[in-house]
Amino acid sequence: MNIGEFFILLMFFGEPLALKEYTVRDSLSECLSAKRKIERQLRGGKSATYNGTMRLACKKLKVEHDDNYNIVEFIDVKPSDLKPY
């Protein structure tokens, strides 16, 4: 296992709002780009706003990961302490 600091795309959804998925991104710009693409797909069509419960956030976090960069564990923070803002 390896430890590194990466930009992580965090996906929160459900009632109550909770962290459900997360992925490692190479840079802040890649993370924000992925976030925008997902938000556009959620809005769909020509709608200007998304009224659902899913929230996305890009945060720089220290994580333990395997050789394929799958997150094994968050370092210095509990997933339940992460917020979408």
BAFI-3210 file (N, C-alpha, C; in Angstrom, 3 decimals, decimal comma, padded with zeros to 6 digits):
// residues 85
n [1|2|3|4|5|6|7|8|9|10|11|12|13|14|15|16|17|18|19|20|21|22|23|24|25|26|27|28|29|30|31|32|33|34|35|36|37|38|39|40|41|42|43|44|45|46|47|48|49|50|51|52|53|54|55|56|57|58|59|60|61|62|63|64|65|66|67|68|69|70|71|72|73|74|75|76|77|78|79|80|81|82|83|84|85]
n.u [000,832|000,361|000,915|-000,361|-000,917|-003,701|-006,004|-009,320|-012,360|-015,339|-018,441|-021,562|-024,671|-028,145|-030,438|-030,009|-027,678|-024,744|-021,350|-020,774|-019,348|-016,007|-013,183|-009,811|-008,084|-005,850|-005,192|-006,249|-007,607|-008,437|-010,151|-012,139|-013,078|-014,188|-016,177|-017,808|-018,695|-020,208|-022,171|-023,430|-024,514|-026,312|-028,132|-029,185|-030,546|-031,768|-031,994|-031,350|-030,725|-030,038|-032,019|-031,812|-030,548|-027,866|-024,495|-021,360|-017,826|-014,481|-011,573|-008,378|-006,748|-005,107|-004,415|-004,490|-003,581|-003,967|-001,956|-003,314|-004,378|-006,743|-008,664|-007,894|-007,989|-008,760|-006,466|-005,831|-008,430|-011,841|-014,167|-016,833|-016,607|-016,200|-017,513|-019,805|-019,105]
n.v [-001,184|002,294|005,734|008,919|012,357|013,639|015,089|014,595|013,517|013,882|012,342|013,034|011,894|011,047|010,681|011,136|013,517|012,007|010,811|008,827|007,909|008,107|009,301|009,217|011,948|013,414|016,134|019,412|020,765|018,635|017,322|019,291|019,542|016,980|017,094|019,193|018,000|015,835|017,246|018,610|016,427|015,481|017,594|017,609|017,962|021,211|022,374|024,698|024,367|021,992|020,005|017,904|015,683|015,066|015,977|017,345|017,493|018,738|017,925|018,281|015,638|013,431|010,116|006,508|004,215|001,603|-000,130|000,457|002,894|002,897|003,987|003,069|003,880|006,854|009,276|011,029|012,081|011,323|009,609|010,235|012,783|014,439|016,986|018,328|020,966]
n.w [000,000|-000,607|000,331|-000,344|-001,412|-002,918|-005,324|-004,726|-006,051|-004,603|-003,963|-002,819|-001,664|-001,060|001,741|005,040|003,582|002,526|002,206|-000,554|-002,802|-004,183|-006,009|-007,188|-008,593|-011,000|-010,927|-009,773|-011,805|-013,464|-011,716|-011,248|-013,854|-014,332|-012,398|-013,391|-015,807|-014,852|-013,433|-015,566|-016,960|-015,070|-014,909|-017,479|-020,799|-021,588|-019,193|-016,594|-013,956|-011,329|-009,347|-007,620|-004,978|-005,032|-004,422|-005,332|-004,728|-004,829|-003,245|-001,688|-000,391|001,912|001,310|001,639|-000,793|-003,304|-005,799|-008,119|-007,678|-006,217|-003,564|-000,312|002,312|004,129|005,291|008,264|008,329|008,874|006,795|007,421|008,434|006,282|004,224|001,729|001,084]
ca.u [000,000|001,077|000,228|-000,107|-001,890|-004,321|-007,312|-010,323|-013,718|-016,226|-019,850|-022,462|-026,090|-028,985|-031,057|-029,310|-026,562|-023,577|-020,342|-021,061|-018,313|-014,865|-012,181|-008,557|-007,859|-004,450|-004,993|-007,470|-008,343|-009,100|-011,232|-013,213|-013,620|-015,062|-017,324|-018,679|-019,321|-021,250|-023,266|-024,163|-025,295|-027,414|-029,131|-029,808|-031,230|-031,486|-032,286|-030,274|-030,410|-030,241|-032,771|-031,681|-029,826|-026,445|-023,556|-019,996|-016,794|-013,084|-010,758|-007,046|-006,720|-004,068|-005,080|-003,741|-004,138|-003,264|-001,162|-004,217|-004,885|-008,025|-008,497|-008,078|-008,303|-008,435|-005,509|-006,065|-009,823|-012,837|-015,109|-018,051|-016,337|-016,115|-018,755|-019,792|-018,926]
ca.v [000,000|003,561|006,912|010,111|013,443|013,766|015,720|013,540|013,904|013,297|012,353|012,927|011,845|010,320|011,398|012,418|013,635|011,277|010,450|007,496|007,503|009,014|008,856|009,979|012,718|013,833|017,562|020,142|021,059|017,400|017,081|020,246|019,202|015,815|017,581|019,936|017,045|015,106|018,183|018,840|015,222|015,413|018,596|017,105|018,881|022,643|022,847|025,527|023,990|020,612|020,088|016,660|015,723|014,754|017,092|016,961|018,385|018,378|018,282|017,696|014,796|012,415|008,811|005,283|003,647|000,438|000,151|000,969|004,165|002,752|004,454|002,057|004,546|008,272|009,553|012,289|012,522|010,253|009,901|010,835|014,187|015,189|017,671|018,749|022,419]
ca.w [000,000|-000,725|000,862|-001,139|-001,329|-004,230|-005,415|-004,716|-006,388|-003,603|-004,355|-001,680|-001,986|-000,118|002,852|004,982|002,652|003,034|001,209|-001,097|-003,758|-004,289|-006,971|-007,258|-009,816|-011,113|-010,646|-009,454|-013,046|-013,898|-010,773|-011,529|-015,164|-014,127|-011,625|-014,312|-016,743|-014,117|-013,152|-016,817|-017,258|-014,114|-015,294|-018,696|-021,707|-021,529|-017,839|-016,046|-012,577|-010,884|-008,109|-006,878|-003,705|-005,179|-004,374|-005,675|-004,203|-005,070|-002,080|-001,637|000,798|002,042|001,315|001,385|-002,025|-003,832|-007,003|-009,157|-007,148|-005,544|-002,193|000,714|003,572|004,255|006,356|008,988|008,308|008,763|005,707|007,960|008,714|005,025|003,856|000,335|000,946]
c.u [000,879|000,243|000,620|-001,190|-002,399|-005,566|-008,318|-011,671|-014,639|-017,670|-020,706|-023,890|-026,827|-029,574|-030,768|-028,116|-025,320|-022,629|-020,592|-019,962|-017,206|-013,856|-010,976|-008,484|-006,424|-004,206|-006,325|-008,278|-009,059|-010,304|-012,418|-013,868|-014,590|-016,330|-018,316|-019,404|-020,450|-022,437|-024,091|-025,038|-026,485|-028,526|-029,911|-030,449|-030,792|-031,778|-031,091|-029,858|-030,685|-030,897|-032,682|-030,845|-028,336|-025,605|-022,155|-019,024|-015,428|-012,279|-009,411|-006,930|-005,557|-004,767|-004,068|-004,399|-003,344|-002,523|-002,003|-004,878|-006,334|-007,805|-008,834|-008,566|-007,953|-007,488|-005,872|-007,499|-010,723|-013,773|-016,391|-017,868|-016,265|-017,492|-018,662|-019,654|-017,646]
c.v [001,251|004,680|008,104|011,141|013,722|014,635|014,592|014,140|013,139|013,427|012,072|012,833|011,016|011,231|010,641|012,363|012,982|010,957|009,017|006,995|008,541|008,416|009,786|010,676|013,233|015,278|018,199|020,413|019,815|017,097|017,993|019,980|018,022|016,224|018,311|018,997|016,282|016,017|018,468|017,640|015,091|016,392|018,121|018,200|020,320|023,230|023,599|025,092|022,511|020,678|018,823|016,818|015,445|016,023|016,566|017,971|017,841|018,846|017,592|016,958|013,813|011,067|007,675|004,635|002,417|000,834|000,692|002,284|004,077|003,128|003,335|002,715|006,030|008,431|010,913|012,801|011,288|010,594|010,563|012,317|015,054|015,751|018,169|020,247|022,835]
c.w [000,000|-000,101|000,017|-000,937|-002,738|-004,147|-005,578|-005,084|-005,451|-004,071|-003,132|-002,197|-000,957|000,933|004,120|004,022|003,237|001,886|000,751|-002,023|-003,778|-005,252|-006,947|-008,612|-009,810|-010,704|-010,287|-010,721|-013,567|-013,009|-011,063|-012,879|-015,060|-013,385|-012,538|-015,271|-016,065|-013,849|-014,406|-017,156|-016,313|-014,466|-016,499|-019,534|-021,568|-020,152|-017,276|-014,647|-012,343|-009,517|-007,262|-005,618|-003,848|-005,184|-004,626|-005,087|-004,586|-003,866|-002,170|-000,308|000,746|002,193|001,181|000,176|-002,443|-005,113|-008,161|-008,746|-006,669|-004,086|-001,218|002,000|003,486|005,438|006,963|008,950|008,180|007,603|006,215|008,295|007,451|004,670|002,413|000,127|001,596]
res [m|n|i|g|e|f|f|i|l|l|m|f|f|g|e|p|l|a|l|k|e|y|t|v|r|d|s|l|s|e|c|l|s|a|k|r|k|i|e|r|q|l|r|g|g|k|s|a|t|y|n|g|t|m|r|l|a|c|k|k|l|k|v|e|h|d|d|n|y|n|i|v|e|f|i|d|v|k|p|s|d|l|k|p|y]
***
